[in-house]
């Protein structure tokens, strides 16, 4: 919010802009590279902030994955590691990215660069794509569906009767159904399907509200 641009280089432009690819991919298969929605799961009580997770719905531009939806999760620790690493450089003549060969003189995405040297700001201007991709937790897909195309999701952590914590995903299909999926060690399991409207129709937004009272009920806002 305090990014005012550089004094000479990057005047009235972002000095904190940097980006990295979220790689939602299973093994050597083609990645799911079109993001549809994303939600954040805060760390469990008492856990460090770097345990924050981000869950995203992805589809694919590749014909082999046509009609499929995948959910991947990414850790804040991995995201920080990628952004603190090396950056690629854009060859503006060929419009191709390549690995950077010169020493890194600035850390793209870092706040407080408006007073940096012109050399550092030129580096930020030309090297804003991280060399490494952010890979999903477990190096695989959290969930994949060939029967349903998911458009929105929200996520929460719940405590079961056995006192264990489980991650639950609420997923909206493009056909207007809501799926409630719990993530188990053996894989995801859909425990509930709700037809939101009759007749079914596409839904544009999804939000989970957890009341701060002694109740186990949760509410979905659509």
GIKA-V104606 format. One line per field, one symbol per residue. phi: phi as a letter, one per 30 degrees, with the letter a starting at -180 (. if undefined). A space follows every 10 residues. Layout:
phi: ???
This chain:
phi: .cdciddbdi dhbdccdabb ddccachcdd ddccdcabbc cdddeidddd decbcbcbcb ddddcdicbb cbcbcddddd ddddddbdbc dddchbcbdd cdddcacejd dicdcddddd dddddcbccd dccdcdeiha ddabbccbcc cbbbbbcbcd ddidcbcbcc bcdddjcccc ccccddkdbd cabbddbbde bdccabbccc dcbdbcdbbc cb
